[in-house]
């Protein structure tokens, strides 16, 4: 599940939070998305594992936060959060994907891992990572993307935001799965052209 999840003891969605509520997150993407959608909210840095973040919520350090649905699914804690539609909050590139790093020339290890390789996920990640590469993205750039596969067709949605949330740019691509990486690169180049060189500059 690539979606973000919303956790709050006082509201069931970002839109339902009262004006001035404190939202905790250490993700630059999520912070920019919150500031863009709800500039009336106060955002504070919020770190720690799942239990630490839930304890901080109960202590009132923040009134809402976000976690990846996939992480809580793996911990058997999916009931703790409310999944957020990608139309409301587009997730991070390759969110929920498990990757294993190997040497390119190690055929033995490659053979062991081949049965684990999920081709449909690989196609989606190819599009998302090509977008990220075209944007020269990192953990310090608010970039969101989600590729979805239906049969032999792939749809890619992408978003870049200013760090302070004051501006958001989005684009979309759809086409045959064989062109996944090309679509990602093209979408990234479009957004880069629209954003200009200082778009990701600090607050």
Buried (B, 14 or more C-beta within 10 A) or exposed (E): BBBBBBBBEEBEEBEEBEEEBBBBBBBBBBBBBBBBBBEEBBBBEBEEEBEEBBEBBEEEBBBBBBBBBBBBBEEEBBEEBBBBEBEBBBBBBBBBBEEEEEEEEEEEEEEEEEEEEEEEBEBBBBBBBBBBBBBEBEEEBBBBBBBBBEEEEBBBBBBBBBBBBEEBBBBEBEBEBEBBBBBBBBBBEBBBEEBEEEBBEEE
